């Protein structure tokens, strides 16, 4: 998904602006892998193969997302994921 489109997205829960952390960008400048995070509710929305995963919590499966998030650990700025939210490691 291209950065311009991504920048138009807002959090589906509180409509707050999302911050994009690109992890892998294609030569065309599209974000292939990365995540969006909400400054309001701290939810994290992974971008997988260019598609942001923005389903409600009850339709998300942490077990499916965990391997991806583990792989991205270096990009999570020392934070960890709990209930799809980016929180400070305790
Ligand atoms: Zn939010």
PDB file of the backbone (N, CA, C, O) and the ligand in Angstrom, with CONECT records:
HET     ZN  A 101       1
ATOM      1  N   UNK A   1       0.850  -1.192   0.000  1.00  0.00           N
ATOM      2  CA  UNK A   1       0.000   0.000   0.000  1.00  0.00           C
ATOM      3  C   UNK A   1       0.886   1.242   0.000  1.00  0.00           C
ATOM      4  O   UNK A   1       1.906   1.268   0.688  1.00  0.00           O
ATOM      5  N   UNK A   2       0.516   2.263  -0.755  1.00  0.00           N
ATOM      6  CA  UNK A   2       1.399   3.424  -0.802  1.00  0.00           C
ATOM      7  C   UNK A   2       1.226   4.317   0.418  1.00  0.00           C
ATOM      8  O   UNK A   2       0.175   4.346   1.059  1.00  0.00           O
ATOM      9  N   UNK A   3       2.291   5.037   0.711  1.00  0.00           N
ATOM     10  CA  UNK A   3       2.354   5.817   1.950  1.00  0.00           C
ATOM     11  C   UNK A   3       1.241   6.865   2.013  1.00  0.00           C
ATOM     12  O   UNK A   3       0.705   7.140   3.087  1.00  0.00           O
ATOM     13  N   UNK A   4       0.900   7.441   0.874  1.00  0.00           N
ATOM     14  CA  UNK A   4      -0.165   8.450   0.867  1.00  0.00           C
ATOM     15  C   UNK A   4      -1.492   7.881   1.347  1.00  0.00           C
ATOM     16  O   UNK A   4      -2.204   8.509   2.131  1.00  0.00           O
ATOM     17  N   UNK A   5      -1.817   6.675   0.864  1.00  0.00           N
ATOM     18  CA  UNK A   5      -3.065   6.026   1.280  1.00  0.00           C
ATOM     19  C   UNK A   5      -2.992   5.677   2.761  1.00  0.00           C
ATOM     20  O   UNK A   5      -3.951   5.872   3.508  1.00  0.00           O
ATOM     21  N   UNK A   6      -1.846   5.159   3.169  1.00  0.00           N
ATOM     22  CA  UNK A   6      -1.689   4.786   4.573  1.00  0.00           C
ATOM     23  C   UNK A   6      -1.870   5.999   5.476  1.00  0.00           C
ATOM     24  O   UNK A   6      -2.473   5.903   6.545  1.00  0.00           O
ATOM     25  N   UNK A   7      -1.351   7.127   5.047  1.00  0.00           N
ATOM     26  CA  UNK A   7      -1.457   8.328   5.874  1.00  0.00           C
ATOM     27  C   UNK A   7      -2.889   8.822   6.034  1.00  0.00           C
ATOM     28  O   UNK A   7      -3.179   9.623   6.923  1.00  0.00           O
ATOM     29  N   UNK A   8      -3.792   8.339   5.165  1.00  0.00           N
ATOM     30  CA  UNK A   8      -5.199   8.750   5.258  1.00  0.00           C
ATOM     31  C   UNK A   8      -5.970   7.888   6.248  1.00  0.00           C
ATOM     32  O   UNK A   8      -7.088   8.227   6.638  1.00  0.00           O
ATOM     33  N   UNK A   9      -5.362   6.755   6.658  1.00  0.00           N
ATOM     34  CA  UNK A   9      -6.063   5.857   7.560  1.00  0.00           C
ATOM     35  C   UNK A   9      -6.085   6.433   8.968  1.00  0.00           C
ATOM     36  O   UNK A   9      -5.159   7.124   9.394  1.00  0.00           O
ATOM     37  N   UNK A  10      -7.175   6.129   9.683  1.00  0.00           N
ATOM     38  CA  UNK A  10      -7.194   6.503  11.087  1.00  0.00           C
ATOM     39  C   UNK A  10      -7.641   5.289  11.881  1.00  0.00           C
ATOM     40  O   UNK A  10      -8.127   4.311  11.313  1.00  0.00           O
ATOM     41  N   UNK A  11      -7.479   5.352  13.180  1.00  0.00           N
ATOM     42  CA  UNK A  11      -7.816   4.226  14.045  1.00  0.00           C
ATOM     43  C   UNK A  11      -9.320   3.944  13.953  1.00  0.00           C
ATOM     44  O   UNK A  11     -10.122   4.858  14.148  1.00  0.00           O
ATOM     45  N   UNK A  12      -9.722   2.696  13.660  1.00  0.00           N
ATOM     46  CA  UNK A  12     -11.152   2.391  13.543  1.00  0.00           C
ATOM     47  C   UNK A  12     -11.895   2.501  14.879  1.00  0.00           C
ATOM     48  O   UNK A  12     -13.126   2.536  14.892  1.00  0.00           O
ATOM     49  N   UNK A  13     -11.183   2.554  15.981  1.00  0.00           N
ATOM     50  CA  UNK A  13     -11.835   2.603  17.297  1.00  0.00           C
ATOM     51  C   UNK A  13     -12.108   4.025  17.752  1.00  0.00           C
ATOM     52  O   UNK A  13     -13.198   4.338  18.232  1.00  0.00           O
ATOM     53  N   UNK A  14     -11.105   4.886  17.598  1.00  0.00           N
ATOM     54  CA  UNK A  14     -11.262   6.243  18.131  1.00  0.00           C
ATOM     55  C   UNK A  14     -10.982   7.326  17.092  1.00  0.00           C
ATOM     56  O   UNK A  14     -10.998   8.517  17.404  1.00  0.00           O
ATOM     57  N   UNK A  15     -10.727   6.906  15.861  1.00  0.00           N
ATOM     58  CA  UNK A  15     -10.481   7.827  14.748  1.00  0.00           C
ATOM     59  C   UNK A  15      -9.271   8.732  14.953  1.00  0.00           C
ATOM     60  O   UNK A  15      -9.150   9.776  14.312  1.00  0.00           O
ATOM     61  N   UNK A  16      -8.394   8.331  15.835  1.00  0.00           N
ATOM     62  CA  UNK A  16      -7.176   9.114  16.052  1.00  0.00           C
ATOM     63  C   UNK A  16      -6.197   8.846  14.906  1.00  0.00           C
ATOM     64  O   UNK A  16      -6.314   7.842  14.204  1.00  0.00           O
ATOM     65  N   UNK A  17      -5.248   9.738  14.724  1.00  0.00           N
ATOM     66  CA  UNK A  17      -4.230   9.555  13.684  1.00  0.00           C
ATOM     67  C   UNK A  17      -3.331   8.380  14.029  1.00  0.00           C
ATOM     68  O   UNK A  17      -3.081   8.092  15.199  1.00  0.00           O
ATOM     69  N   UNK A  18      -2.854   7.711  12.999  1.00  0.00           N
ATOM     70  CA  UNK A  18      -1.971   6.572  13.193  1.00  0.00           C
ATOM     71  C   UNK A  18      -0.550   6.947  12.799  1.00  0.00           C
ATOM     72  O   UNK A  18      -0.332   7.742  11.885  1.00  0.00           O
ATOM     73  N   UNK A  19       0.401   6.367  13.497  1.00  0.00           N
ATOM     74  CA  UNK A  19       1.814   6.586  13.170  1.00  0.00           C
ATOM     75  C   UNK A  19       2.334   5.364  12.432  1.00  0.00           C
ATOM     76  O   UNK A  19       2.189   4.232  12.894  1.00  0.00           O
ATOM     77  N   UNK A  20       2.940   5.609  11.281  1.00  0.00           N
ATOM     78  CA  UNK A  20       3.459   4.514  10.467  1.00  0.00           C
ATOM     79  C   UNK A  20       4.921   4.232  10.806  1.00  0.00           C
ATOM     80  O   UNK A  20       5.749   5.142  10.848  1.00  0.00           O
ATOM     81  N   UNK A  21       5.222   2.962  11.044  1.00  0.00           N
ATOM     82  CA  UNK A  21       6.606   2.522  11.173  1.00  0.00           C
ATOM     83  C   UNK A  21       6.868   1.548  10.032  1.00  0.00           C
ATOM     84  O   UNK A  21       6.488   0.381  10.128  1.00  0.00           O
ATOM     85  N   UNK A  22       7.516   2.003   8.942  1.00  0.00           N
ATOM     86  CA  UNK A  22       7.785   1.089   7.827  1.00  0.00           C
ATOM     87  C   UNK A  22       8.928   0.142   8.195  1.00  0.00           C
ATOM     88  O   UNK A  22       9.916   0.564   8.796  1.00  0.00           O
ATOM     89  N   UNK A  23       8.795  -1.110   7.841  1.00  0.00           N
ATOM     90  CA  UNK A  23       9.860  -2.085   8.099  1.00  0.00           C
ATOM     91  C   UNK A  23      10.479  -2.515   6.772  1.00  0.00           C
ATOM     92  O   UNK A  23      11.698  -2.638   6.654  1.00  0.00           O
ATOM     93  N   UNK A  24       9.630  -2.739   5.786  1.00  0.00           N
ATOM     94  CA  UNK A  24      10.136  -3.062   4.457  1.00  0.00           C
ATOM     95  C   UNK A  24       9.342  -2.288   3.417  1.00  0.00           C
ATOM     96  O   UNK A  24       8.115  -2.373   3.366  1.00  0.00           O
ATOM     97  N   UNK A  25      10.053  -1.535   2.592  1.00  0.00           N
ATOM     98  CA  UNK A  25       9.427  -0.714   1.561  1.00  0.00           C
ATOM     99  C   UNK A  25       9.869  -1.228   0.195  1.00  0.00           C
ATOM    100  O   UNK A  25      11.042  -1.554   0.009  1.00  0.00           O
ATOM    101  N   UNK A  26       8.952  -1.305  -0.755  1.00  0.00           N
ATOM    102  CA  UNK A  26       9.303  -1.768  -2.099  1.00  0.00           C
ATOM    103  C   UNK A  26      10.015  -0.651  -2.861  1.00  0.00           C
ATOM    104  O   UNK A  26      10.016   0.501  -2.426  1.00  0.00           O
ATOM    105  N   UNK A  27      10.620  -0.997  -4.000  1.00  0.00           N
ATOM    106  CA  UNK A  27      11.324   0.015  -4.807  1.00  0.00           C
ATOM    107  C   UNK A  27      10.386   1.128  -5.246  1.00  0.00           C
ATOM    108  O   UNK A  27      10.815   2.268  -5.428  1.00  0.00           O
ATOM    109  N   UNK A  28       9.106   0.805  -5.417  1.00  0.00           N
ATOM    110  CA  UNK A  28       8.128   1.810  -5.836  1.00  0.00           C
ATOM    111  C   UNK A  28       7.736   2.731  -4.676  1.00  0.00           C
ATOM    112  O   UNK A  28       6.981   3.685  -4.865  1.00  0.00           O
ATOM    113  N   UNK A  29       8.249   2.445  -3.485  1.00  0.00           N
ATOM    114  CA  UNK A  29       7.958   3.295  -2.340  1.00  0.00           C
ATOM    115  C   UNK A  29       6.715   2.878  -1.573  1.00  0.00           C
ATOM    116  O   UNK A  29       6.227   3.618  -0.718  1.00  0.00           O
ATOM    117  N   UNK A  30       6.200   1.683  -1.882  1.00  0.00           N
ATOM    118  CA  UNK A  30       5.043   1.197  -1.145  1.00  0.00           C
ATOM    119  C   UNK A  30       5.491   0.434   0.099  1.00  0.00           C
ATOM    120  O   UNK A  30       6.519  -0.243   0.095  1.00  0.00           O
ATOM    121  N   UNK A  31       4.712   0.556   1.146  1.00  0.00           N
ATOM    122  CA  UNK A  31       5.058  -0.156   2.372  1.00  0.00           C
ATOM    123  C   UNK A  31       4.533  -1.590   2.262  1.00  0.00           C
ATOM    124  O   UNK A  31       3.330  -1.832   2.153  1.00  0.00           O
ATOM    125  N   UNK A  32       5.476  -2.523   2.293  1.00  0.00           N
ATOM    126  CA  UNK A  32       5.172  -3.925   2.135  1.00  0.00           C
ATOM    127  C   UNK A  32       4.966  -4.559   3.516  1.00  0.00           C
ATOM    128  O   UNK A  32       4.086  -5.395   3.723  1.00  0.00           O
ATOM    129  N   UNK A  33       5.809  -4.128   4.437  1.00  0.00           N
ATOM    130  CA  UNK A  33       5.760  -4.621   5.801  1.00  0.00           C
ATOM    131  C   UNK A  33       5.985  -3.457   6.737  1.00  0.00           C
ATOM    132  O   UNK A  33       6.799  -2.571   6.478  1.00  0.00           O
ATOM    133  N   UNK A  34       5.254  -3.479   7.819  1.00  0.00           N
ATOM    134  CA  UNK A  34       5.421  -2.421   8.803  1.00  0.00           C
ATOM    135  C   UNK A  34       4.236  -2.454   9.739  1.00  0.00           C
ATOM    136  O   UNK A  34       3.497  -3.438   9.785  1.00  0.00           O
ATOM    137  N   UNK A  35       4.054  -1.391  10.478  1.00  0.00           N
ATOM    138  CA  UNK A  35       2.861  -1.357  11.315  1.00  0.00           C
ATOM    139  C   UNK A  35       2.420   0.073  11.556  1.00  0.00           C
ATOM    140  O   UNK A  35       3.194   1.023  11.442  1.00  0.00           O
ATOM    141  N   UNK A  36       1.140   0.186  11.896  1.00  0.00           N
ATOM    142  CA  UNK A  36       0.554   1.472  12.245  1.00  0.00           C
ATOM    143  C   UNK A  36       0.252   1.412  13.733  1.00  0.00           C
ATOM    144  O   UNK A  36      -0.203   0.386  14.240  1.00  0.00           O
ATOM    145  N   UNK A  37       0.503   2.500  14.424  1.00  0.00           N
ATOM    146  CA  UNK A  37       0.139   2.505  15.838  1.00  0.00           C
ATOM    147  C   UNK A  37      -0.681   3.742  16.143  1.00  0.00           C
ATOM    148  O   UNK A  37      -0.487   4.808  15.557  1.00  0.00           O
ATOM    149  N   UNK A  38      -1.609   3.567  17.085  1.00  0.00           N
ATOM    150  CA  UNK A  38      -2.531   4.635  17.461  1.00  0.00           C
ATOM    151  C   UNK A  38      -2.034   5.293  18.745  1.00  0.00           C
ATOM    152  O   UNK A  38      -1.767   4.614  19.736  1.00  0.00           O
ATOM    153  N   UNK A  39      -1.912   6.606  18.721  1.00  0.00           N
ATOM    154  CA  UNK A  39      -1.432   7.330  19.894  1.00  0.00           C
ATOM    155  C   UNK A  39      -2.482   7.441  20.977  1.00  0.00           C
ATOM    156  O   UNK A  39      -2.179   7.795  22.117  1.00  0.00           O
ATOM    157  N   UNK A  40      -3.728   7.135  20.613  1.00  0.00           N
ATOM    158  CA  UNK A  40      -4.846   7.276  21.551  1.00  0.00           C
ATOM    159  C   UNK A  40      -5.054   6.006  22.376  1.00  0.00           C
ATOM    160  O   UNK A  40      -5.060   6.049  23.606  1.00  0.00           O
ATOM    161  N   UNK A  41      -5.225   4.872  21.685  1.00  0.00           N
ATOM    162  CA  UNK A  41      -5.514   3.617  22.394  1.00  0.00           C
ATOM    163  C   UNK A  41      -4.315   2.662  22.378  1.00  0.00           C
ATOM    164  O   UNK A  41      -4.383   1.574  22.951  1.00  0.00           O
ATOM    165  N   UNK A  42      -3.224   3.060  21.728  1.00  0.00           N
ATOM    166  CA  UNK A  42      -1.990   2.260  21.652  1.00  0.00           C
ATOM    167  C   UNK A  42      -2.139   0.969  20.855  1.00  0.00           C
ATOM    168  O   UNK A  42      -1.251   0.118  20.901  1.00  0.00           O
ATOM    169  N   UNK A  43      -3.250   0.802  20.120  1.00  0.00           N
ATOM    170  CA  UNK A  43      -3.382  -0.404  19.302  1.00  0.00           C
ATOM    171  C   UNK A  43      -2.339  -0.392  18.193  1.00  0.00           C
ATOM    172  O   UNK A  43      -1.916   0.662  17.718  1.00  0.00           O
ATOM    173  N   UNK A  44      -1.939  -1.593  17.797  1.00  0.00           N
ATOM    174  CA  UNK A  44      -0.971  -1.734  16.715  1.00  0.00           C
ATOM    175  C   UNK A  44      -1.644  -2.509  15.585  1.00  0.00           C
ATOM    176  O   UNK A  44      -2.298  -3.526  15.816  1.00  0.00           O
ATOM    177  N   UNK A  45      -1.474  -2.013  14.361  1.00  0.00           N
ATOM    178  CA  UNK A  45      -2.058  -2.657  13.181  1.00  0.00           C
ATOM    179  C   UNK A  45      -0.926  -3.050  12.245  1.00  0.00           C
ATOM    180  O   UNK A  45      -0.304  -2.192  11.619  1.00  0.00           O
ATOM    181  N   UNK A  46      -0.659  -4.356  12.150  1.00  0.00           N
ATOM    182  CA  UNK A  46       0.439  -4.775  11.272  1.00  0.00           C
ATOM    183  C   UNK A  46       0.080  -4.590   9.801  1.00  0.00           C
ATOM    184  O   UNK A  46      -1.084  -4.711   9.418  1.00  0.00           O
ATOM    185  N   UNK A  47       1.077  -4.298   8.987  1.00  0.00           N
ATOM    186  CA  UNK A  47       0.904  -4.251   7.529  1.00  0.00           C
ATOM    187  C   UNK A  47       1.617  -5.485   6.986  1.00  0.00           C
ATOM    188  O   UNK A  47       2.834  -5.621   7.105  1.00  0.00           O
ATOM    189  N   UNK A  48       0.837  -6.378   6.390  1.00  0.00           N
ATOM    190  CA  UNK A  48       1.379  -7.631   5.892  1.00  0.00           C
ATOM    191  C   UNK A  48       1.181  -7.686   4.387  1.00  0.00           C
ATOM    192  O   UNK A  48       0.057  -7.563   3.901  1.00  0.00           O
ATOM    193  N   UNK A  49       2.266  -7.869   3.646  1.00  0.00           N
ATOM    194  CA  UNK A  49       2.240  -7.864   2.179  1.00  0.00           C
ATOM    195  C   UNK A  49       1.456  -6.662   1.659  1.00  0.00           C
ATOM    196  O   UNK A  49       0.674  -6.770   0.715  1.00  0.00           O
ATOM    197  N   UNK A  50       1.680  -5.539   2.284  1.00  0.00           N
ATOM    198  CA  UNK A  50       1.079  -4.295   1.817  1.00  0.00           C
ATOM    199  C   UNK A  50      -0.327  -4.026   2.327  1.00  0.00           C
ATOM    200  O   UNK A  50      -0.895  -2.972   2.043  1.00  0.00           O
ATOM    201  N   UNK A  51      -0.895  -4.965   3.076  1.00  0.00           N
ATOM    202  CA  UNK A  51      -2.278  -4.809   3.545  1.00  0.00           C
ATOM    203  C   UNK A  51      -2.307  -4.547   5.057  1.00  0.00           C
ATOM    204  O   UNK A  51      -1.833  -5.378   5.832  1.00  0.00           O
ATOM    205  N   UNK A  52      -2.851  -3.416   5.480  1.00  0.00           N
ATOM    206  CA  UNK A  52      -2.960  -3.187   6.924  1.00  0.00           C
ATOM    207  C   UNK A  52      -4.068  -4.056   7.538  1.00  0.00           C
ATOM    208  O   UNK A  52      -5.181  -4.112   7.013  1.00  0.00           O
ATOM    209  N   UNK A  53      -3.761  -4.720   8.632  1.00  0.00           N
ATOM    210  CA  UNK A  53      -4.738  -5.562   9.334  1.00  0.00           C
ATOM    211  C   UNK A  53      -5.424  -4.678  10.374  1.00  0.00           C
ATOM    212  O   UNK A  53      -4.853  -4.367  11.419  1.00  0.00           O
ATOM    213  N   UNK A  54      -6.663  -4.279  10.067  1.00  0.00           N
ATOM    214  CA  UNK A  54      -7.341  -3.329  10.951  1.00  0.00           C
ATOM    215  C   UNK A  54      -8.683  -3.869  11.426  1.00  0.00           C
ATOM    216  O   UNK A  54      -9.643  -3.113  11.573  1.00  0.00           O
ATOM    217  N   UNK A  55      -8.753  -5.180  11.668  1.00  0.00           N
ATOM    218  CA  UNK A  55     -10.002  -5.780  12.132  1.00  0.00           C
ATOM    219  C   UNK A  55     -10.210  -5.467  13.608  1.00  0.00           C
ATOM    220  O   UNK A  55      -9.255  -5.178  14.329  1.00  0.00           O
ATOM    221  N   UNK A  56     -11.474  -5.525  14.058  1.00  0.00           N
ATOM    222  CA  UNK A  56     -11.727  -5.358  15.491  1.00  0.00           C
ATOM    223  C   UNK A  56     -11.007  -6.454  16.301  1.00  0.00           C
ATOM    224  O   UNK A  56     -10.745  -7.543  15.790  1.00  0.00           O
ATOM    225  N   UNK A  57     -10.703  -6.155  17.535  1.00  0.00           N
ATOM    226  CA  UNK A  57      -9.964  -7.091  18.386  1.00  0.00           C
ATOM    227  C   UNK A  57     -10.518  -8.514  18.340  1.00  0.00           C
ATOM    228  O   UNK A  57      -9.761  -9.481  18.260  1.00  0.00           O
ATOM    229  N   UNK A  58     -11.848  -8.630  18.392  1.00  0.00           N
ATOM    230  CA  UNK A  58     -12.452  -9.968  18.486  1.00  0.00           C
ATOM    231  C   UNK A  58     -12.254 -10.802  17.217  1.00  0.00           C
ATOM    232  O   UNK A  58     -12.437 -12.019  17.236  1.00  0.00           O
ATOM    233  N   UNK A  59     -11.882 -10.150  16.122  1.00  0.00           N
ATOM    234  CA  UNK A  59     -11.627 -10.898  14.890  1.00  0.00           C
ATOM    235  C   UNK A  59     -10.144 -11.094  14.630  1.00  0.00           C
ATOM    236  O   UNK A  59      -9.748 -11.627  13.594  1.00  0.00           O
ATOM    237  N   UNK A  60      -9.335 -10.662  15.572  1.00  0.00           N
ATOM    238  CA  UNK A  60      -7.897 -10.834  15.392  1.00  0.00           C
ATOM    239  C   UNK A  60      -7.436 -12.017  16.227  1.00  0.00           C
ATOM    240  O   UNK A  60      -7.982 -12.308  17.291  1.00  0.00           O
ATOM    241  N   UNK A  61      -6.419 -12.684  15.715  1.00  0.00           N
ATOM    242  CA  UNK A  61      -5.877 -13.814  16.463  1.00  0.00           C
ATOM    243  C   UNK A  61      -4.424 -13.543  16.769  1.00  0.00           C
ATOM    244  O   UNK A  61      -3.563 -13.527  15.889  1.00  0.00           O
ATOM    245  N   UNK A  62      -4.182 -13.331  18.044  1.00  0.00           N
ATOM    246  CA  UNK A  62      -2.831 -12.966  18.445  1.00  0.00           C
ATOM    247  C   UNK A  62      -1.823 -14.043  18.063  1.00  0.00           C
ATOM    248  O   UNK A  62      -0.685 -13.739  17.704  1.00  0.00           O
ATOM    249  N   UNK A  63      -2.252 -15.315  18.144  1.00  0.00           N
ATOM    250  CA  UNK A  63      -1.335 -16.412  17.818  1.00  0.00           C
ATOM    251  C   UNK A  63      -0.846 -16.329  16.371  1.00  0.00           C
ATOM    252  O   UNK A  63       0.279 -16.727  16.066  1.00  0.00           O
ATOM    253  N   UNK A  64      -1.694 -15.812  15.486  1.00  0.00           N
ATOM    254  CA  UNK A  64      -1.307 -15.673  14.079  1.00  0.00           C
ATOM    255  C   UNK A  64      -0.360 -14.487  13.880  1.00  0.00           C
ATOM    256  O   UNK A  64       0.519 -14.513  13.019  1.00  0.00           O
ATOM    257  N   UNK A  65      -0.555 -13.464  14.683  1.00  0.00           N
ATOM    258  CA  UNK A  65       0.256 -12.260  14.529  1.00  0.00           C
ATOM    259  C   UNK A  65       1.583 -12.351  15.266  1.00  0.00           C
ATOM    260  O   UNK A  65       2.548 -11.672  14.915  1.00  0.00           O
ATOM    261  N   UNK A  66       1.623 -13.199  16.294  1.00  0.00           N
ATOM    262  CA  UNK A  66       2.794 -13.247  17.163  1.00  0.00           C
ATOM    263  C   UNK A  66       4.116 -13.526  16.426  1.00  0.00           C
ATOM    264  O   UNK A  66       5.103 -12.835  16.680  1.00  0.00           O
ATOM    265  N   UNK A  67       4.163 -14.529  15.513  1.00  0.00           N
ATOM    266  CA  UNK A  67       5.450 -14.782  14.844  1.00  0.00           C
ATOM    267  C   UNK A  67       5.964 -13.554  14.094  1.00  0.00           C
ATOM    268  O   UNK A  67       7.167 -13.293  14.046  1.00  0.00           O
ATOM    269  N   UNK A  68       5.034 -12.814  13.518  1.00  0.00           N
ATOM    270  CA  UNK A  68       5.383 -11.606  12.784  1.00  0.00           C
ATOM    271  C   UNK A  68       5.944 -10.551  13.737  1.00  0.00           C
ATOM    272  O   UNK A  68       6.977  -9.936  13.474  1.00  0.00           O
ATOM    273  N   UNK A  69       5.238 -10.362  14.845  1.00  0.00           N
ATOM    274  CA  UNK A  69       5.653  -9.345  15.812  1.00  0.00           C
ATOM    275  C   UNK A  69       6.984  -9.719  16.459  1.00  0.00           C
ATOM    276  O   UNK A  69       7.795  -8.851  16.782  1.00  0.00           O
ATOM    277  N   UNK A  70       7.195 -11.016  16.642  1.00  0.00           N
ATOM    278  CA  UNK A  70       8.487 -11.468  17.190  1.00  0.00           C
ATOM    279  C   UNK A  70       9.609 -11.109  16.227  1.00  0.00           C
ATOM    280  O   UNK A  70      10.685 -10.671  16.635  1.00  0.00           O
ATOM    281  N   UNK A  71       9.336 -11.303  14.937  1.00  0.00           N
ATOM    282  CA  UNK A  71      10.320 -11.006  13.914  1.00  0.00           C
ATOM    283  C   UNK A  71      10.603  -9.495  13.844  1.00  0.00           C
ATOM    284  O   UNK A  71      11.703  -9.074  13.486  1.00  0.00           O
ATOM    285  N   UNK A  72       9.606  -8.707  14.187  1.00  0.00           N
ATOM    286  CA  UNK A  72       9.736  -7.253  14.121  1.00  0.00           C
ATOM    287  C   UNK A  72      10.213  -6.645  15.438  1.00  0.00           C
ATOM    288  O   UNK A  72      10.274  -5.424  15.582  1.00  0.00           O
ATOM    289  N   UNK A  73      10.543  -7.490  16.378  1.00  0.00           N
ATOM    290  CA  UNK A  73      10.861  -7.033  17.732  1.00  0.00           C
ATOM    291  C   UNK A  73      11.819  -5.829  17.741  1.00  0.00           C
ATOM    292  O   UNK A  73      11.656  -4.885  18.514  1.00  0.00           O
ATOM    293  N   UNK A  74      12.816  -5.897  16.857  1.00  0.00           N
ATOM    294  CA  UNK A  74      13.816  -4.821  16.804  1.00  0.00           C
ATOM    295  C   UNK A  74      13.188  -3.484  16.398  1.00  0.00           C
ATOM    296  O   UNK A  74      13.769  -2.425  16.637  1.00  0.00           O
ATOM    297  N   UNK A  75      12.007  -3.535  15.788  1.00  0.00           N
ATOM    298  CA  UNK A  75      11.359  -2.312  15.302  1.00  0.00           C
ATOM    299  C   UNK A  75      10.297  -1.798  16.265  1.00  0.00           C
ATOM    300  O   UNK A  75       9.659  -0.779  16.003  1.00  0.00           O
ATOM    301  N   UNK A  76      10.107  -2.500  17.377  1.00  0.00           N
ATOM    302  CA  UNK A  76       9.014  -2.134  18.283  1.00  0.00           C
ATOM    303  C   UNK A  76       9.449  -1.125  19.347  1.00  0.00           C
ATOM    304  O   UNK A  76       8.706  -0.849  20.289  1.00  0.00           O
ATOM    305  N   UNK A  77      10.644  -0.585  19.191  1.00  0.00           N
ATOM    306  CA  UNK A  77      11.135   0.496  20.066  1.00  0.00           C
ATOM    307  C   UNK A  77      11.096   0.107  21.545  1.00  0.00           C
ATOM    308  O   UNK A  77      10.711   0.900  22.405  1.00  0.00           O
ATOM    309  N   UNK A  78      11.507  -1.138  21.817  1.00  0.00           N
ATOM    310  CA  UNK A  78      11.579  -1.593  23.204  1.00  0.00           C
ATOM    311  C   UNK A  78      10.226  -1.870  23.836  1.00  0.00           C
ATOM    312  O   UNK A  78      10.129  -2.112  25.039  1.00  0.00           O
ATOM    313  N   UNK A  79       9.168  -1.832  23.004  1.00  0.00           N
ATOM    314  CA  UNK A  79       7.834  -2.069  23.553  1.00  0.00           C
ATOM    315  C   UNK A  79       7.397  -3.502  23.272  1.00  0.00           C
ATOM    316  O   UNK A  79       8.028  -4.215  22.491  1.00  0.00           O
ATOM    317  N   UNK A  80       6.339  -3.902  23.901  1.00  0.00           N
ATOM    318  CA  UNK A  80       5.812  -5.232  23.711  1.00  0.00           C
ATOM    319  C   UNK A  80       4.315  -5.124  23.382  1.00  0.00           C
ATOM    320  O   UNK A  80       3.724  -4.055  23.536  1.00  0.00           O
ATOM    321  N   UNK A  81       3.701  -6.229  22.928  1.00  0.00           N
ATOM    322  CA  UNK A  81       2.295  -6.182  22.515  1.00  0.00           C
ATOM    323  C   UNK A  81       1.436  -6.918  23.537  1.00  0.00           C
ATOM    324  O   UNK A  81       1.723  -8.057  23.906  1.00  0.00           O
ATOM    325  N   UNK A  82       0.402  -6.262  23.977  1.00  0.00           N
ATOM    326  CA  UNK A  82      -0.583  -6.901  24.855  1.00  0.00           C
ATOM    327  C   UNK A  82      -1.963  -6.490  24.383  1.00  0.00           C
ATOM    328  O   UNK A  82      -2.261  -5.304  24.243  1.00  0.00           O
ATOM    329  N   UNK A  83      -2.804  -7.488  24.139  1.00  0.00           N
ATOM    330  CA  UNK A  83      -4.169  -7.222  23.654  1.00  0.00           C
ATOM    331  C   UNK A  83      -4.153  -6.275  22.454  1.00  0.00           C
ATOM    332  O   UNK A  83      -4.960  -5.350  22.363  1.00  0.00           O
ATOM    333  N   UNK A  84      -3.217  -6.527  21.535  1.00  0.00           N
ATOM    334  CA  UNK A  84      -3.078  -5.760  20.292  1.00  0.00           C
ATOM    335  C   UNK A  84      -2.655  -4.317  20.548  1.00  0.00           C
ATOM    336  O   UNK A  84      -2.769  -3.462  19.670  1.00  0.00           O
ATOM    337  N   UNK A  85      -2.166  -4.057  21.756  1.00  0.00           N
ATOM    338  CA  UNK A  85      -1.704  -2.705  22.058  1.00  0.00           C
ATOM    339  C   UNK A  85      -0.215  -2.713  22.310  1.00  0.00           C
ATOM    340  O   UNK A  85       0.339  -3.664  22.860  1.00  0.00           O
ATOM    341  N   UNK A  86       0.415  -1.642  21.899  1.00  0.00           N
ATOM    342  CA  UNK A  86       1.849  -1.493  22.073  1.00  0.00           C
ATOM    343  C   UNK A  86       2.069  -0.884  23.460  1.00  0.00           C
ATOM    344  O   UNK A  86       1.683   0.258  23.712  1.00  0.00           O
ATOM    345  N   UNK A  87       2.679  -1.639  24.339  1.00  0.00           N
ATOM    346  CA  UNK A  87       2.855  -1.154  25.720  1.00  0.00           C
ATOM    347  C   UNK A  87       4.324  -1.244  26.128  1.00  0.00           C
ATOM    348  O   UNK A  87       5.106  -1.989  25.537  1.00  0.00           O
ATOM    349  N   UNK A  88       4.675  -0.477  27.139  1.00  0.00           N
ATOM    350  CA  UNK A  88       6.050  -0.528  27.653  1.00  0.00           C
ATOM    351  C   UNK A  88       6.286  -1.867  28.321  1.00  0.00           C
ATOM    352  O   UNK A  88       5.439  -2.387  29.047  1.00  0.00           O
ATOM    353  N   UNK A  89       7.461  -2.408  28.055  1.00  0.00           N
ATOM    354  CA  UNK A  89       7.812  -3.701  28.641  1.00  0.00           C
ATOM    355  C   UNK A  89       7.942  -3.545  30.150  1.00  0.00           C
ATOM    356  O   UNK A  89       8.582  -2.615  30.640  1.00  0.00           O
ATOM    357  N   UNK A  90       7.322  -4.474  30.879  1.00  0.00           N
ATOM    358  CA  UNK A  90       7.368  -4.346  32.345  1.00  0.00           C
ATOM    359  C   UNK A  90       8.470  -5.220  32.944  1.00  0.00           C
ATOM    360  O   UNK A  90       8.652  -5.237  34.161  1.00  0.00           O
TER     361      UNK A  90
HETATM  362 ZN    ZN A 101      -6.961   4.043  18.607  1.00  0.00          ZN
END
